[in-house]
């Protein structure tokens, strides 16, 4: 199947904008285009902070800012400091995977492309994908760079509809040394980090880093545990070439916490166990309940509220080999090969009545099944691997820089799902994996992806004008085989379904014009195509879409202005995004039964438009000891089409055209002030505001906006001697203990469920470098 080719409110805000308008222009300074005009330990160079010389809206988080974040913060939660990114997390560090969400412009987490040192991360699905937060520790990061609307055409991704986020890790250090840190904090948090660098010896250098984090859940019983190891070996040849091998190991285990409705949050729904509010937990005991079925002690469906019935475990490995080399004075080549291996499991409960019905439907067909004893142990497993290679050549000739490259990847994914008895049917009993009650899934899906690109960067008008002209071609072959759902077991079938999505011309054009040496204007247009979200779920439905769903596509326009002055730098961008072929999941009753079936449907087009501002200001008024940073985004995302649901022969039109896309706030603000009184002390106060959000397609429910204040203090480098190598950091997240609803599990027409935002969290970190 081929897709169609597209034709070519805050005080700080006032301070930032006033500073931008009032700062004088200087002809002499305008000529010093390489000068770092805004300085401070938590202020980034303009080239990375506001994307100087980029044709798209590109901003970065630099290493110093990353190291000021709470120790152990995940790679995804780091993005909340960037303009336009609505990041929601279940905890202060973003550790709990299924509590994370991101929206930016018209797109959500699974429609953003992520890369780590030239390695594409593939799908971001928490169950079976490769979300970026499993593969990085912030102590090892050099910078995080994000393009909100259009990532460079050369970057490999089959998930991105425009937004690309690049994570760059530090190389091995030139001198031998070590870095260690120890962190303690709220909820019995303990984390340690150690990195050892060999230094350079005869061209060779290497490092290995390990972190371990353990914490109680802030809501309910259970823990989160993570061990993470990263390492690199690098060899630098004479003449400028180098080869780097890197590896990542991540082992993760956690207990779940429940998503709750607004009624459960405010207490208008009477909970049988007296729970309500932000600390609404799973139970840490097995209650005594009236059986729902005679003679079956643990047949009451409420036994599913026991916390040991909701756990997740993942183990991931990533290996990459990268070669970069000049060929003569005008040609550079680079190539990266990578391999990823993953495995894991998740546990969720299933009520006795549900299991009994499913068991009775399969017991005469599927051999080896056992009658349910009570609450069921619902086990899902995942395993698989990804392997790929990418290469690029760059040729500089006259006023042209021509790039061309190719990327190929194979992604193999295996999933199983079944329900098993517990000993005695007791939710706290040992799982009896030798007693399956019914089978649900056992399938393999594969993705083969090929992308090629060509790009020419043209410098004109004495290098004051730069044009980017490029395109990419993307092809994705998909196949799923095996038992996709219970219906396949009952019908004794193991189908193979396949689809292909491709577009041979996805253009990207952009321009940046240097007006004064301090001021630039830029504009870009890009088209993108992505694998349909949740492809495995789409094709695992008992009645999958026929024909296969069209690939999701997007067109992105941007125009902006950036400036770099002696006391401030800033970037302002206007954008419009048109996103087509959005897929959405729905449920309906299967004819002749009381069970529901999930199916997918294309709900049409989404348009988004808005503005983003990002800036840093260090006024002379405070003798250079105080500086400000902040970003402000305004975003409107709306559905453009109604859609129809056909169930039981009845067609129902759902009028969503003109409705706001749920979980997309109109306003996102992030700002902070830093006080640096001496070389050894730094204090920071910041605020993050998210405006109200709709929670369903019909916009019949909203969750109110909120503002969270954070603070940190750095003390260290106290003169000469041993103390000069020690640093102490205090981080306080949610300083005023704001009570709010964060992550939304959006719905189509019904009320949604939420994850409350975490309460005030305190961390103390002691670190040293040798």
SVG drawing of the C-alpha trace seen along z (x, -y; Angstrom):
<svg xmlns="http://www.w3.org/2000/svg" viewBox="-29 -50 80 81">
<polyline fill="none" stroke="black" stroke-width="0.4" points="0.0,0.0 1.4,-3.3 0.6,-6.6 0.0,-9.7 2.9,-12.0 2.4,-15.5 3.1,-18.7 6.0,-20.7 0.8,-34.6 3.7,-35.3 6.1,-37.9 9.0,-36.1 7.5,-36.2 7.1,-39.9 10.8,-40.2 12.0,-38.2 10.0,-40.0 10.8,-43.4 14.5,-42.5 14.3,-41.4 12.6,-44.7 14.7,-47.1 18.2,-45.7 20.2,-48.0 21.8,-46.9 25.6,-47.4 27.3,-47.5 30.7,-46.5 29.2,-43.6 27.3,-42.5 30.6,-41.8 31.7,-39.5 29.5,-36.6 31.6,-33.9 31.6,-35.7 29.8,-34.0 27.7,-37.0 25.7,-35.4 27.6,-33.5 26.9,-31.6 27.1,-28.0 23.5,-27.4 23.3,-29.4 23.9,-27.7 25.7,-29.1 23.4,-30.6 24.4,-28.2 22.8,-25.4 20.2,-27.2 18.4,-28.9 19.7,-26.9 21.8,-29.5 22.2,-28.8 19.5,-26.1 16.8,-26.4 14.2,-24.8 13.2,-25.6 16.0,-23.7 16.8,-24.1 19.0,-22.1 19.6,-21.2 23.4,-21.4 25.5,-19.3 25.6,-21.9 21.7,-22.1 21.5,-18.3 23.8,-18.0 21.6,-20.4 18.6,-18.1 17.7,-15.7 20.0,-12.7 18.4,-9.8 16.0,-11.9 15.0,-10.0 15.8,-11.0 12.2,-11.7 11.4,-14.0 14.4,-16.1 12.4,-17.4 10.0,-19.4 12.4,-22.3 12.1,-22.7 9.5,-24.9 6.3,-23.2 6.9,-19.9 4.0,-18.9 5.7,-16.2 3.7,-14.3 5.3,-11.8 4.0,-9.6 7.0,-10.5 9.6,-13.2 12.2,-11.3 9.9,-9.9 10.9,-6.4 7.6,-4.6 7.3,-3.9 3.6,-3.6 3.0,-6.9 4.9,-8.9 3.4,-10.9 4.6,-13.6 2.7,-15.9 4.2,-18.5 2.4,-20.5 0.1,-17.9 2.0,-14.8 2.2,-12.4 5.0,-10.3 4.8,-7.5 4.9,-10.0 8.3,-11.5 11.5,-10.3 14.3,-9.6 18.0,-8.9 21.0,-8.1 24.4,-8.9 23.1,-8.2 21.2,-5.1 17.4,-5.4 15.3,-4.2 12.5,-2.7 9.1,-2.4 8.5,-4.2 5.9,-1.8 6.5,-0.9 5.5,2.6 7.9,4.0 9.4,0.8 12.6,-1.1 11.7,-4.2 14.7,-6.5 14.7,-6.6 16.0,-3.0 19.2,-3.9 20.7,-7.0 21.9,-8.4 22.1,-12.2 25.6,-12.2 26.8,-10.7 25.0,-13.1 26.7,-15.9 23.5,-17.5 19.9,-16.9 18.8,-18.6 15.2,-18.8 13.5,-20.0 9.9,-20.5 8.5,-20.6 10.9,-19.1 14.0,-17.1 16.8,-17.0 15.9,-15.0 19.0,-12.9 17.9,-11.5 16.6,-7.9 13.2,-7.3 10.0,-5.5 8.1,-6.9 8.5,-10.7 5.9,-12.8 8.2,-15.8 9.5,-16.1 13.0,-14.6 15.0,-14.5 18.7,-13.7 20.6,-12.5 24.4,-12.9 26.6,-11.1 30.0,-12.3 33.1,-10.8 35.8,-9.1 37.8,-11.8 41.4,-12.6 42.7,-12.3 42.2,-9.3 39.7,-10.0 36.5,-9.0 33.2,-10.6 31.0,-9.3 27.8,-10.5 25.4,-9.3 21.8,-10.4 19.2,-10.0 15.7,-11.4 12.0,-11.1 10.3,-7.7 13.5,-5.9 15.3,-6.9 18.9,-5.7 21.0,-6.1 24.7,-5.7 26.6,-6.5 30.2,-5.7 32.1,-6.4 35.7,-5.5 37.7,-6.9 41.0,-5.5 42.2,-8.6 43.9,-8.5 46.7,-5.9 48.2,-5.4 45.0,-6.6 42.7,-4.4 40.3,-5.7 37.4,-4.3 34.9,-4.7 32.4,-2.6 29.6,-3.9 27.1,-2.2 24.2,-3.5 21.8,-1.8 18.5,-3.3 16.0,-2.0 12.9,-3.7 9.6,-3.1 6.5,-4.1 5.2,-7.4 1.6,-6.1 1.0,-2.7 3.2,0.3 6.0,1.5 9.3,0.4 11.1,-0.8 14.5,0.7 16.9,0.0 20.5,1.0 22.1,-0.8 25.5,-0.4 27.0,-2.4 30.4,-2.1 32.5,-3.3 35.7,-2.3 37.2,-4.8 40.2,-4.7 41.4,-7.9 43.5,-7.5 46.1,-10.0 44.4,-12.1 41.1,-12.6 39.3,-9.3 37.9,-7.6 35.9,-4.5 33.7,-4.1 32.1,-1.0 29.4,-1.7 27.2,0.6 24.2,0.1 22.6,2.5 19.4,1.6 17.6,3.8 14.3,2.5 11.6,3.7 8.6,1.9 5.2,2.3 2.3,0.4 0.0,-2.3 -3.5,-2.7 -4.9,-5.3 -8.0,-6.8 -11.0,-8.8 -11.9,-12.3 -14.7,-10.9 -12.2,-8.7 -9.8,-11.6 -12.3,-14.0 -14.1,-11.2 -17.6,-11.5 -17.4,-7.8 -17.5,-5.8 -14.6,-3.3 -15.2,0.0 -11.8,-0.4 -12.1,-4.0 -9.6,-5.3 -9.6,-8.7 -7.4,-11.6 -3.9,-11.9 -2.6,-9.0 -5.2,-6.5 -3.2,-3.2 -3.5,0.4 -4.1,2.5 -1.1,3.8 -3.1,6.6 -5.5,9.3 -9.0,8.2 -11.8,10.5 -14.6,10.2 -17.9,12.0 -17.3,14.6 -19.0,13.8 -19.3,17.5 -20.4,20.1 -17.6,22.2 -14.8,20.1 -13.2,18.0 -11.3,15.5 -13.9,15.0 -14.8,11.4 -13.5,9.1 -12.2,6.6 -9.3,8.9 -7.7,7.3 -6.8,4.3 -3.9,6.2 -0.6,4.5 1.4,7.7 -0.9,8.2 0.5,5.2 4.3,5.4 6.6,4.8 10.1,6.0 12.4,5.2 16.0,6.0 17.5,4.3 20.9,4.4 22.1,2.0 25.4,2.2 26.6,-0.2 29.8,-0.6 30.4,-4.0 33.1,-5.0 33.7,-8.6 36.5,-9.5 37.6,-12.3 38.5,-11.4 40.7,-14.1 39.9,-17.7 36.3,-17.9 34.7,-14.5 33.6,-12.9 32.0,-9.6 30.3,-8.0 28.6,-4.7 26.9,-3.2 25.8,0.4 23.7,1.4 22.1,4.3 19.5,4.2 18.1,7.2 15.2,7.0 13.1,9.1 10.6,8.6 7.2,9.3 4.2,7.6 1.6,8.9 -2.0,7.8 -5.0,9.5 -8.1,11.0 -11.3,11.6 -12.7,15.1 -15.8,14.5 -13.9,13.1 -11.5,16.1 -14.2,18.6 -16.0,17.3 -12.8,17.3 -11.8,20.7 -15.2,22.2 -14.8,20.7 -11.4,22.4 -11.4,25.6 -12.7,28.0 -10.3,26.6 -7.1,25.6 -5.4,28.5 -3.8,28.4 -6.1,25.8 -7.2,25.8 -10.4,24.5 -9.9,21.2 -9.4,21.3 -10.0,17.6 -8.2,14.4 -6.0,15.1 -2.3,14.3 -2.2,12.4 1.2,12.8 2.4,11.0 5.9,11.6 7.9,9.8 11.2,10.5 12.9,9.5 15.8,7.7 16.5,4.8 19.5,4.5 20.4,1.9 23.0,0.0 23.2,-3.6 25.7,-5.4 26.3,-9.0 28.7,-10.8 29.2,-14.6 30.9,-16.4 31.8,-20.1 32.3,-21.7 32.3,-25.5 29.3,-26.9 27.5,-23.5 27.6,-20.9 26.0,-17.8 24.9,-14.9 23.5,-11.5 22.8,-8.4 20.9,-5.2 19.4,-3.4 18.2,0.1 16.7,1.9 15.0,5.1 12.8,5.3 11.7,8.6 9.1,8.7 7.5,11.7 4.7,11.3 2.7,13.9 -0.2,13.4 -2.1,16.0 -3.9,16.3 -2.7,18.7 -4.0,20.0 -2.6,18.9 -2.1,21.4 -5.5,21.7 -6.7,19.0 -5.3,16.5 -4.0,13.2 -1.0,13.6 -0.4,17.2 2.4,18.4 1.6,18.2 1.1,21.7 2.6,21.4 1.9,25.1 -1.9,24.3 -2.9,22.1 -6.6,21.2 -6.9,19.6 -4.6,18.4 -4.7,14.9 -1.7,14.2 1.4,15.7 2.5,13.8 5.6,12.5 5.7,9.2 8.5,7.9 9.3,4.5 11.8,4.0 12.6,0.3 14.6,-1.4 15.3,-5.1 17.5,-7.0 18.0,-10.8 19.8,-13.5 20.4,-17.0 22.2,-20.1 23.1,-23.0 23.8,-26.1 25.6,-29.1 24.8,-32.4 25.3,-36.2 28.7,-35.9 27.4,-33.1 24.6,-35.3 21.9,-33.1 21.8,-29.3 19.4,-27.1 18.6,-23.5 17.1,-21.4 16.5,-17.8 14.2,-14.8 14.0,-11.3 12.3,-8.1 10.9,-5.8 9.6,-2.2 8.3,0.0 7.3,3.6 5.2,5.1 4.1,8.6 2.4,10.3 2.0,14.1 0.6,16.3 -2.2,16.2 -3.1,12.5 -6.1,12.8 -8.4,15.4 -10.4,15.7 -7.4,17.2 -7.2,19.9 -10.9,20.7 -10.9,20.8 -7.7,22.8 -6.0,20.4 -2.6,18.8 -2.9,16.1 -0.2,14.1 -1.0,10.5 1.2,8.0 1.3,4.4 3.7,2.0 3.8,-1.7 6.1,-3.8 6.7,-7.3 9.5,-7.9 9.5,-11.7 9.2,-13.4 10.7,-16.8 12.2,-19.2 13.2,-22.8 14.5,-25.5 16.4,-28.8 18.1,-30.9 19.2,-34.5 21.7,-36.3 20.5,-39.9 23.1,-41.6 25.4,-38.9 23.2,-38.9 19.8,-38.4 18.5,-35.6 15.2,-34.8 14.5,-31.2 11.7,-29.2 11.1,-25.6 8.6,-23.2 8.7,-19.4 6.7,-16.3 6.8,-13.2 5.3,-9.7 5.2,-7.2 4.3,-3.7 0.7,-3.6 0.7,-3.9 0.1,-0.7 0.5,1.4 0.6,4.6 -2.7,3.7 -4.3,2.7 -3.5,6.1 -4.2,8.1 -7.9,7.0 -10.3,9.7 -11.6,7.6 -8.5,5.6 -8.9,2.8 -9.4,3.9 -7.6,2.7 -4.7,2.0 -4.7,-1.5 -2.9,-4.3 0.3,-5.5 0.1,-8.6 1.4,-11.7 2.2,-15.3 3.1,-18.6 5.0,-21.1 5.5,-24.8 7.7,-27.1 8.9,-30.7 10.9,-32.3 13.4,-34.9 16.3,-34.4 18.7,-36.9 21.9,-36.8 22.8,-40.0 25.3,-40.8 22.8,-40.3 20.3,-37.9 19.5,-35.5 16.0,-34.5 14.1,-32.6 10.5,-33.1 8.8,-30.8 5.3,-30.5 4.2,-27.1 1.4,-25.2 1.1,-21.4 -1.3,-19.3 -1.5,-15.7 -3.6,-13.2 -4.8,-9.6 -4.9,-9.6 -5.7,-6.2 -7.8,-5.7 -8.8,-2.6 -12.4,-1.9 -14.4,0.9 -17.7,2.4 -19.8,5.4 -19.2,8.6 -22.6,9.7 -24.1,12.5 -22.0,12.0 -21.4,9.6 -17.6,9.3 -16.1,6.3 -13.7,6.1 -11.1,3.4 -10.9,2.1 -9.1,-0.8 -10.4,-3.5 -9.0,-6.4 -10.5,-9.6 -9.2,-11.9 -7.1,-15.0 -5.7,-17.1 -4.5,-20.7 -2.3,-22.5 -0.9,-26.0 0.8,-28.2 3.9,-30.0 6.9,-29.2 9.3,-31.6 12.6,-30.6 15.2,-32.9 17.9,-33.6 18.6,-37.0 21.5,-38.1 20.9,-41.8 23.7,-44.2 21.4,-45.4 22.5,-42.5 26.2,-42.7 26.1,-39.5 25.1,-37.4 21.4,-36.8 20.1,-35.5 16.8,-34.3 15.8,-31.6 12.4,-30.6 10.1,-29.4 6.5,-30.0 4.3,-28.0 0.9,-28.6 -0.7,-25.7 -4.1,-25.0 -4.7,-21.5 -8.2,-20.6 -9.8,-17.7 -10.9,-18.5 -13.3,-15.6 -16.1,-13.7 -16.0,-10.0 -18.6,-7.2 -18.8,-4.0 -20.7,-1.0 -21.8,1.4 -24.6,4.1 -25.5,2.6 -26.1,-0.8 -24.0,-3.8 -23.3,-6.5 -21.6,-9.7 -19.3,-11.2 -19.1,-15.0 -15.6,-15.9 -14.8,-18.3 -13.6,-21.5 -13.0,-19.9 -9.7,-20.2 -7.4,-17.3 -7.3,-15.9 -4.2,-16.3 -2.9,-19.3 -2.7,-22.4 -3.0,-25.8 -0.3,-27.2 3.0,-25.6 5.4,-27.8 8.8,-27.0 10.9,-29.7 13.6,-30.1 15.9,-32.5 19.4,-31.6 21.5,-33.4 25.2,-32.8 26.8,-34.8 30.2,-33.1 32.1,-30.6 31.2,-27.9 27.4,-28.5 24.4,-28.6 20.7,-28.8 17.8,-28.3 14.1,-28.7 11.9,-27.7 8.2,-27.3 6.4,-25.1 2.8,-25.9 0.4,-23.7 -3.0,-25.1 -6.2,-23.2 -6.6,-20.2 -9.5,-18.3 -9.6,-14.6 -11.8,-13.2 -12.5,-13.7 -15.9,-15.4 -14.3,-17.9 -17.0,-17.1 -14.4,-16.8 -11.4,-18.9 -8.6,-18.8 -7.6,-22.1 -4.2,-23.7 -1.5,-23.7 1.8,-25.3 4.7,-23.4 7.6,-25.2 11.0,-23.6 14.3,-24.7 17.9,-23.5 21.1,-24.6 24.7,-23.7 27.5,-24.1 31.0,-23.0 34.5,-23.6 35.5,-25.3 39.0,-26.7 42.0,-24.4 42.6,-20.9 40.3,-17.9 37.1,-20.1 37.6,-21.5 36.6,-18.1 33.4,-17.8 29.9,-19.1 26.7,-19.1 23.3,-19.5 19.8,-19.9 16.8,-19.4 13.3,-20.1 10.6,-19.2 7.0,-20.5 8.2,-23.0 4.7,-24.2 3.3,-20.6 0.8,-21.3 -2.0,-18.7 -2.9,-18.1 -3.8,-15.5 -0.9,-14.8 -0.9,-12.0 -4.3,-11.5 -5.5,-8.2 -7.6,-9.9 -10.9,-8.5 -13.2,-9.2 -16.6,-10.1 -16.4,-9.0 -14.6,-10.3 -10.9,-9.7 -8.6,-8.2 -5.5,-10.0 -2.3,-9.7 -2.0,-12.3 1.2,-14.3 3.8,-13.5 3.9,-15.5 6.9,-17.5 10.1,-15.5 13.5,-16.2 16.9,-14.9 20.4,-15.3 23.3,-14.5 27.0,-14.4 29.4,-14.0 33.1,-14.1 35.4,-14.0 39.0,-12.7"/>
</svg>
